[in-house]
Structure formats: structure tokens, C-alpha cells
Amino acid sequence: MTVAELLKGIQVVSTVGNTNIEVGNFTSDSRTVSDGDTFIAVKGVHVDGHAYIDKAISQGAKCVILEQMPNELVQGVTYIQLSNTLASVGLLASALHGDPSKTMKVVGVTGTNGKTTIATLLYKVFKESGHKVGLLSTVCNYIDDEVIPATHTTPDPIELQALLYKMKQAGCEYVFMEVSSHAADQCRIAGIDFDGAVFTNLTRDHLDYHKTVDNYIAAKKKFFDSLKSEAFALVNDDDKKGRVMLQNCKASHYFYALKNPADFKGKVLELHPDSTEIEVNGLELSLQLVGGFNVYNALAVFGAATLLGMPKEEAARVLSMMRPVDGRFQVIHSARKAYTAVVDYAHTPDALVNVLTTINNLCKGSGRVICVVGAGGDRDAGKRPIMAKEAVAKSDILILTSDNPRSEDPNEIIRQMKEGLTEDDMSKTLCITDRKEAIRTACMMAQKGDFILVAGKGHETYQEVKGVKNHFDDREVIKDFMKVEK
């Protein structure tokens, strides 16, 4: 493809040089540039690609797409000036790959909690029904059966379009993907032809990036505002921000709920330690998922599947076969001491409340709830005392520990979490910085009928300390300790 062909449909401010040259490799990373490539200079959150134009040219770039023309132009290099390269990179990457999303049914899932579970269950439901499916998620990406490790909730637009192209080549009919607020705000999803969008819920998160809750809401809403009229928008009507997402949204509006009237109305019939009996639009089914929050996730999956054309009986049948997503309310039983450990990714106040409420309902007063939780470093510090306050309110014993401290001092993070606790709260709180020791302590304290929640990391198999990722898996620590229990 030539540069001129790549730019069709893109508003160009000015051009210097020959646009009838081949695009070559299209990249925003100057480190990957080689002879004949096209480099696009993007103004990112931390780095401005314009600072690396000279490096890209020295490594062989023959075309540079930018917002600001340099004072000195290099002979033989083509310069394309756009008003906003950040907003254009996804569109250009999509065009380079032949707009792959237009050949598949693509559904995005956004919200504070539940994105991974809903996207992954949709992938599994359609796989089980005999379709070729792609998945883009926090835990892992899939091109039908091929596993592609995930580095971000939503990849950068060039990588994202390359993955969509591979899904198209593999014959995928459907693609389900998480859409993070960062991705919407940074235009990573530009160029994707979405056929549907799902909104789960919205509570405080990522304010280290968005600064205010209003900005966070606006980023989520930006995704819904971009939907085409032929798409569907499915929102949780029990969440007060659900209808906010639909303002100015051109797509067809649908709702799922447990409390309010809805297109996909659910009712909890019975809760069990390892399953939940529910009713959805008159159909009864048994979920191998636990907790009210997972009932909402199941309603979203059922609704999206039927809106994509799956018969409701088939959607219910396959949904009843689905097991929990890795690291999401993942249950580990101690055979010797007869207590239950739950590993969950809950890393926001609302998610902690949801998981702990479920655990308290399962305990029914027959055992204690021991909660092990920390807070991530270099992230929204304002939620730390709130998380501790919510955790201690629904636990008999709280153990504050390290999560992924990243560049911060884990002891300082724990100190900030303690700011949300009263003197009475502290009487049932332990502070153990070493996460492994914190988990082991919880297991040693546990008695028959008790529940331990180890929250915050879920599926993650590392702990990031001072920029270094060290192997660490909450589930491994628990299982290793259970092997030697007396």
C-alpha cells in the first residue's frame, strides 16, 4: 500500500514529498523503525513522538506523519502533517490492514468492574456454540484457540489492528474485547467498527490518570458516543451511570437489571457456595458462578449473546456450563482445616464490597471472614483509605499488605490505607508488608468454616517492586501452604 492510499479519508493539513511510496512497516515506536518504514509521531501521556523523528529518519524512515513540521526537512523523506496524530493512528492502522473489524461482529465491554468476566464468558459461550471467536482482555488474548499474552487491557492501536487482522485471517466471526477508560480517552479504539457495547457499572477508579470522576465518566461515555446507529448499546440499568452512557448514543438502547424493569431481567432464586440459581426472562438456569455481581455479569452475557442473534435457550444452556474466569472469585478449599480461600482481582472499593458481601452471605454466620488486601502503587491514592474502610466493615479480621507497590514504598501505601480506619477497626487489623507472609498468616489463622479473601491481584503472576516484576501468584502461595497444613 502506498502512503497516498493509506491517507484516503484522512484530513491532511499539508504534505511535503512523494506520497506514492510504499508505507513499509507502520509504527509509532522509533526503536522499531527500519529502512523504508513510515513513522507516526504521537503525543502520548508521557512521551511526545515528535522528539524521536530524527532518530526514526536516521534508522531509515522514508515517511513521517506528524502534527508539527520540523524547521529543517530531510531530502528524500515524505512529511505528512495532520491536526491530531493520536486520533488518526487507529484509523490509519485499520486502513493498512484492510479495516478488519468490518468483516467481524465486534463487541466492546466497558465499566469499572466485570469487563474481563463478561468479555471472556462471551468468548467462551460463542466458542462452545461452534463459532470462531477472538478475545482481547486483561488476562489473555485469543485468536480462536491461539493464545496471545496480554500486556494491556486494550493494546495500542497499531498492535490492536494487527490482532484484529489476524483474527480476520483465522476466520473469526466474533470478537469480544475489554475497552478501558484509558483506551477510549487515548483513541486506541479509533478505527474499530463496533457492533455492540456493554456497560457494567461505574465507581471510583483510575483517578491518578483521569484526575476527576467526571473525566472518568466522560472517557467511558466517549466509547458509547462513537457507536454507529446499527449497533446495540446494552447497559446495567441498576447502575445510576447506565443511562448516562446512552445520552447522545446513536445505537439501539437495551437494559439488563435485577432491580429495575429491563429487556434482560434477572432474579436470584438461590445462592450456593459454588453456584447460583437464577431466572432470566422466564428461563431458569444454574450458574457455576458465585455472587450477585456475577449474576449481573451473566445477565450482560445473556443479553449480548441474544442481541447478536443467539437463541435465548442456547444462550442459557451454554451460559450454565461456564466456569469462573481465572482470578475472578476463584475458590480454593482446604481439605484438612475445612476453610475456603477466595482469590479475586477486586482492587476498587466497590469491587471489594461486592466480593465481601457475597462471602458474608455464604458464611451466614457459621465462620469468620479474613480479608487480605493492599493497594497498587503509582495509582489513585485517594481510594486507599476507602478500600481499607470498606474491607474492615465486612471482615472479622483485616490484613493490610503489599500489592504491586511499583515505585512507591509499600509501607507508605499501607499507612495511607490505615487512614480510613478507626481505633476500633485497628483492633482487628494486622499490617504485614510481605504479601506471602500476609497470606500465610491468614491461612494459619483460618478455622473450619472460615473464608479468606485474598484481593487485588487475581490472575496476575507477578509482583512489581521498584520497576522489577518478580514471580508471585496468590493462588500458588495458598495451595503451597495448604499442602503442609496440620
C-alpha positions in Angstrom: 0.0 0.0 0.0 1.3 3.5 -0.9 1.2 6.4 1.5 -1.4 8.2 -0.7 -3.7 5.1 -0.4 -3.2 4.9 3.3 -4.3 8.6 3.7 -7.6 8.2 1.8 -10.4 9.5 4.1 -7.9 11.3 6.4 -7.9 15.1 6.6 -4.4 16.2 5.8 -3.1 19.6 6.7 -0.1 19.7 4.4 2.3 17.4 2.5 5.9 17.6 1.6 7.5 15.0 -0.6 6.3 12.0 -2.6 3.2 10.2 -1.3 3.3 7.4 -3.9 5.9 5.5 -2.0 5.2 2.2 -0.1 4.2 2.6 3.6 6.5 -0.2 4.7 6.2 -1.0 8.4 3.9 1.4 10.1 5.0 2.3 13.6 4.8 4.9 16.4 7.9 3.4 18.1 11.1 4.8 16.7 13.0 1.8 18.1 11.3 -0.5 15.6 11.9 1.6 12.5 14.0 0.2 9.7 14.7 1.2 6.1 11.6 2.3 4.1 9.2 2.5 7.1 6.6 5.0 8.0 6.9 6.6 11.4 3.9 8.4 13.0 4.8 10.9 15.8 2.1 10.7 18.5 1.9 13.0 21.5 1.3 10.4 24.3 0.7 10.8 28.0 4.4 10.5 28.9 6.3 10.8 25.6 6.0 13.0 22.6 6.9 11.1 19.5 8.0 14.3 17.7 11.1 14.2 19.8 12.1 10.9 18.0 11.6 12.0 14.4 15.3 12.5 13.8 16.0 9.0 15.3 13.4 7.4 13.1 14.8 9.1 9.9 18.3 8.0 10.9 17.1 4.4 11.1 15.6 4.6 7.6 12.1 6.0 7.8 11.0 7.4 4.4 7.8 8.9 5.6 6.9 10.7 8.8 3.4 11.5 9.8 3.3 14.4 12.4 1.4 17.4 13.8 4.2 19.9 13.7 6.6 20.3 10.7 10.3 20.5 11.8 12.3 23.6 10.9 14.6 21.5 8.7 13.3 18.9 6.4 15.5 15.9 5.3 15.6 15.5 1.5 14.1 12.2 0.3 11.7 12.0 3.3 8.0 12.5 2.9 6.3 14.5 5.6 2.5 14.3 6.2 1.0 16.9 8.6 -2.2 16.0 10.4 -4.1 18.1 13.0 -4.2 15.2 15.5 -2.0 12.1 15.1 -3.3 10.5 18.3 -6.8 10.4 16.9 -5.6 9.3 13.5 -3.2 6.4 14.3 -6.0 3.9 14.8 -7.8 4.9 11.6 -4.5 4.6 9.6 -3.6 1.2 11.2 -7.1 -0.1 10.4 -6.8 1.1 6.8 -3.4 -0.5 6.5 -4.9 -3.9 7.4 -8.0 -3.5 5.2 -10.4 -2.5 8.0 -10.6 -6.0 9.6 -13.2 -5.1 12.2 -15.8 -4.5 9.4 -15.7 -8.2 8.5 -16.5 -9.4 12.0 -19.0 -8.7 14.8 -17.1 -6.7 17.4 -18.5 -6.1 20.9 -16.7 -3.9 23.4 -17.2 -4.1 27.2 -16.5 -1.2 29.5 -17.1 -0.2 33.1 -15.2 -0.3 36.4 -15.7 -3.9 37.3 -16.8 -7.0 35.3 -15.1 -6.3 32.0 -12.8 -9.3 32.0 -15.5 -11.7 33.1 -18.1 -10.6 30.6 -15.7 -10.4 27.6 -14.2 -13.8 28.5 -17.6 -15.5 29.1 -18.9 -14.2 25.7 -15.8 -15.6 24.0 -16.4 -19.0 25.7 -20.2 -19.0 25.1 -19.7 -18.4 21.3 -16.8 -20.9 21.1 -19.0 -23.5 22.8 -21.7 -22.8 20.3 -19.3 -23.7 17.4 -18.1 -20.3 16.3 -14.6 -19.0 15.7 -14.0 -16.2 18.1 -11.4 -13.6 19.1 -10.8 -12.2 22.6 -9.0 -9.1 23.8 -8.8 -9.0 27.6 -6.7 -8.1 30.6 -5.9 -11.8 31.3 -5.2 -13.1 27.8 -5.8 -12.5 24.1 -7.1 -15.3 21.9 -7.3 -15.7 18.1 -9.7 -18.6 18.2 -7.6 -21.2 20.0 -4.3 -19.4 19.7 -3.1 -17.8 22.9 -1.5 -14.3 22.7 -0.2 -12.9 26.0 -1.8 -9.7 27.1 0.3 -6.7 28.1 -2.6 -4.1 28.4 -6.3 -4.2 29.0 -6.6 -2.6 25.5 -3.5 -2.8 23.3 -2.1 0.3 21.4 -4.0 1.0 18.2 -1.3 -0.4 15.8 -1.0 -3.7 17.8 -4.8 -3.8 18.2 -5.5 -3.6 14.5 -2.8 -6.2 13.8 -4.5 -8.6 16.2 -7.9 -7.9 14.6 -6.3 -8.6 11.1 -5.0 -11.9 12.4 -8.5 -12.8 13.8 -10.0 -12.0 10.4 -7.4 -14.2 8.7 -8.2 -17.0 11.1 -11.8 -16.8 10.1 -13.2 -15.3 13.4 -16.8 -14.4 13.2 -17.0 -12.6 16.5 -14.6 -10.5 18.6 -15.2 -9.6 22.3 -12.9 -7.0 23.9 -12.4 -5.0 27.0 -12.5 -1.3 26.4 -10.6 0.5 29.2 -11.2 4.2 30.0 -7.6 4.8 29.1 -8.1 3.2 25.7 -11.2 5.4 25.0 -9.5 8.5 26.1 -6.3 7.8 24.2 -8.2 6.9 20.9 -6.8 3.4 20.9 -10.1 2.1 19.7 -10.4 4.5 16.8 -10.9 2.7 13.5 -12.8 -0.2 15.1 -16.3 -0.9 13.7 -18.2 -1.9 16.8 -21.4 -3.8 16.5 -22.2 -3.6 20.2 -21.2 -2.1 23.5 -21.8 -3.3 27.1 -21.6 -1.1 30.2 -21.2 -2.8 33.5 -21.0 -0.2 36.3 -19.0 2.8 37.3 -17.3 3.6 40.6 -14.2 5.5 41.6 -11.0 4.2 39.8 -8.0 5.4 37.7 -8.2 9.0 39.1 -4.4 9.0 39.0 -4.9 9.3 35.3 -8.3 11.0 34.8 -8.0 13.3 37.9 -11.8 13.6 38.4 -14.7 11.2 38.3 -16.4 13.4 35.7 -13.4 12.9 33.4 -13.5 9.1 34.1 -17.2 9.1 33.1 -16.6 11.1 30.0 -13.9 8.6 28.8 -16.4 5.7 29.2 -19.1 7.7 27.5 -16.8 8.6 24.6 -17.0 5.0 23.6 -20.8 4.9 23.5 -20.9 8.3 21.7 -18.9 6.8 18.9 -21.2 3.8 18.2 -23.0 3.6 14.8 -26.8 3.6 14.6 -26.8 -0.1 13.6 -25.0 -1.2 16.8 -26.6 -2.1 20.1 -25.8 -0.4 23.5 -26.5 -2.7 26.5 -26.2 -1.1 29.9 -26.8 -2.1 33.5 -29.9 -0.1 34.5 -29.3 -0.8 38.2 -26.2 1.4 38.0 -27.0 5.2 38.1 -24.5 5.9 35.3 -26.0 3.3 32.9 -28.4 5.8 31.3 -25.7 8.5 31.2 -23.8 6.3 28.8 -26.8 6.4 26.4 -27.2 10.2 26.2 -26.3 11.1 22.6 -25.7 7.5 21.8 -26.9 6.6 18.3 -27.0 2.9 18.8 -30.2 1.0 19.8 -30.6 1.0 23.6 -31.1 -2.1 25.8 -31.0 -2.7 29.5 -30.2 -5.5 31.9 -31.1 -5.4 35.6 -32.0 -7.3 38.8 -33.9 -4.4 40.5 -35.4 -2.3 37.7 -37.6 -3.4 34.7 -35.3 -4.3 31.8 -35.0 -6.0 28.5 -33.0 -8.7 30.2 -34.5 -9.0 33.7 -32.8 -11.3 36.2 -33.9 -12.8 39.5 -31.7 -14.6 42.0 -33.5 -17.8 43.1 -30.9 -19.4 45.3 -27.2 -18.8 46.3 -24.8 -21.7 46.9 -21.1 -21.8 47.8 -20.2 -22.9 44.3 -23.2 -21.9 42.1 -26.2 -19.6 41.8 -29.7 -20.4 40.7 -31.2 -17.6 38.6 -34.1 -16.7 36.3 -33.6 -14.6 33.2 -36.6 -13.6 31.1 -38.6 -16.6 32.3 -35.8 -19.1 31.8 -34.3 -20.8 34.9 -30.6 -21.8 34.9 -27.9 -22.8 37.3 -24.7 -20.7 37.0 -21.3 -22.1 38.0 -20.6 -18.6 39.2 -21.0 -17.2 42.7 -22.3 -13.8 43.9 -24.7 -11.1 42.9 -22.0 -9.3 40.9 -21.6 -12.4 38.8 -25.4 -12.5 38.2 -25.1 -9.1 36.7 -22.2 -10.4 34.5 -24.3 -13.3 33.4 -27.2 -11.0 32.5 -24.9 -8.9 30.4 -23.5 -12.0 28.6 -27.1 -13.4 28.1 -28.2 -10.1 26.7 -25.3 -9.5 24.4 -25.5 -13.1 23.0 -29.2 -12.8 22.2 -28.7 -9.4 20.6 -26.1 -10.9 18.4 -28.7 -13.5 17.2 -28.1 -16.5 19.5 -31.4 -18.1 20.5 -32.2 -17.4 24.2 -32.5 -21.1 25.0 -29.0 -21.7 23.5 -27.5 -18.7 25.4 -29.0 -20.0 28.7 -27.8 -23.6 28.0 -24.2 -22.6 27.2 -24.0 -20.0 30.0 -24.9 -22.6 32.6 -21.8 -24.5 31.5 -19.4 -21.6 32.1 -16.9 -21.7 35.0 -15.4 -18.7 36.7 -12.8 -16.6 34.8 -9.2 -17.0 36.0 -8.6 -15.0 39.2 -12.2 -13.8 39.5 -13.8 -15.3 42.6 -11.5 -18.3 42.2 -12.2 -20.7 45.1 -9.6 -22.9 46.8 -10.7 -25.3 49.6 -8.5 -26.6 52.4 -9.2 -30.3 52.8 -7.5 -30.5 56.2 -8.7 -27.5 58.0 -12.0 -27.1 56.1 -11.8 -23.4 55.3 -12.2 -21.7 52.0 -9.9 -19.2 50.3 -11.1 -16.9 47.5 -8.7 -15.1 45.1 -10.2 -12.1 43.4 -8.9 -9.2 41.3 -11.0 -6.8 43.3 -8.9 -3.6 43.5 -11.6 -0.9 43.9 -13.8 -0.1 47.0 -16.9 -1.2 45.1 -15.4 -4.5 43.9 -14.3 -5.3 47.5 -17.8 -4.6 48.8 -19.3 -6.9 46.1 -17.0 -9.8 46.8 -17.1 -9.5 50.6 -20.9 -9.2 50.6 -21.0 -12.5 48.6 -18.6 -14.2 51.0 -20.6 -13.0 54.1 -23.8 -14.4 52.5 -22.0 -17.7 52.0 -20.7 -17.7 55.6 -24.1 -17.0 57.1 -22.5 -16.5 60.5 -21.0 -20.0 60.6 -17.5 -18.8 60.1 -15.2 -15.7 60.1 -14.2 -13.6 57.1 -10.5 -12.8 56.9 -9.6 -10.3 54.2 -6.0 -9.8 52.8 -5.8 -6.7 50.7 -3.4 -4.0 49.6 -3.4 -1.2 47.0 -1.3 -0.7 43.9 1.5 1.9 43.8 1.6 4.7 41.3 -2.2 4.6 41.0 -5.1 6.6 42.6 -4.0 7.1 46.2 -7.4 8.6 47.1 -9.1 5.2 47.1 -6.6 3.6 49.5 -8.3 4.6 52.8 -11.7 4.0 51.3 -10.7 0.4 50.4 -9.5 -0.3 53.9 -12.7 1.2 55.4 -14.9 -1.0 53.2 -12.8 -4.1 53.8 -12.8 -3.8 57.6 -16.5 -3.2 57.7 -17.2 -6.6 56.1 -14.4 -8.6 57.6 -13.8 -10.2 61.0 -10.0 -9.8 60.5 -8.3 -7.5 58.1 -4.7 -7.9 57.0 -3.3 -5.0 55.1 -0.3 -5.9 52.8 1.6 -5.0 49.7 0.0 -5.3 46.3 2.1 -4.1 43.3 3.9 -1.2 45.0 5.7 -0.3 41.8 7.9 2.7 42.5 6.3 3.5 45.9 7.2 2.4 49.4 4.7 -0.4 50.3 4.8 0.7 54.0 3.7 4.2 53.0 0.8 2.7 50.9 -0.3 0.7 53.9 -0.1 3.8 56.1 -2.4 5.6 53.7 -4.9 2.7 53.8 -4.9 2.9 57.6 -6.1 6.5 57.5 -9.5 5.1 56.7 -9.6 3.0 59.9 -10.8 4.0 63.4 -9.2 2.8 66.6 -11.8 0.0 66.9 -11.1 -1.0 63.3 -7.4 -1.2 64.1 -8.1 -3.7 66.9 -9.0 -6.3 64.3 -6.4 -5.2 61.7 -2.9 -6.6 61.1 -0.3 -4.9 58.9 2.1 -7.4 57.2 4.0 -5.8 54.3 5.3 -9.1 52.9 2.4 -10.4 50.8 3.4 -14.0 51.1 3.6 -13.8 54.8 0.3 -12.0 54.9 -1.4 -14.8 53.0 0.3 -17.5 55.1 -0.8 -15.7 58.3 -4.4 -15.7 57.1 -4.2 -19.4 56.3 -2.7 -20.2 59.7 -5.5 -18.2 61.5 -8.3 -19.8 59.5 -10.5 -22.3 61.2 -13.3 -24.7 60.0 -16.0 -22.7 58.1 -13.9 -19.6 57.7 -13.5 -17.7 54.4 -10.3 -15.9 53.4 -10.4 -13.3 50.6 -7.1 -12.5 49.0 -7.9 -9.5 46.9 -6.2 -7.2 44.4 -4.1 -9.3 42.1 -6.4 -12.1 40.9 -4.9 -13.7 37.7 -1.6 -11.8 38.0 1.5 -14.0 38.3 3.9 -11.3 39.3 4.5 -8.6 41.9 6.1 -5.3 40.7 8.6 -3.8 43.1 10.8 -0.8 42.1 10.1 -1.4 38.4 11.0 -5.1 38.5 8.4 -7.8 38.1 9.0 -10.8 40.3 7.1 -14.0 40.0 4.2 -14.1 42.5 0.9 -15.8 42.3 -1.6 -15.6 45.2 -3.1 -19.0 44.2 0.3 -20.7 44.3 1.1 -19.3 47.8 -2.3 -20.5 49.1 -2.0 -24.0 47.6 1.6 -24.5 48.7 0.6 -23.6 52.3 -2.4 -25.9 52.2 -0.1 -28.8 51.3 1.7 -28.6 54.6 -1.2 -27.6 56.8 -1.6 -29.7 60.0 
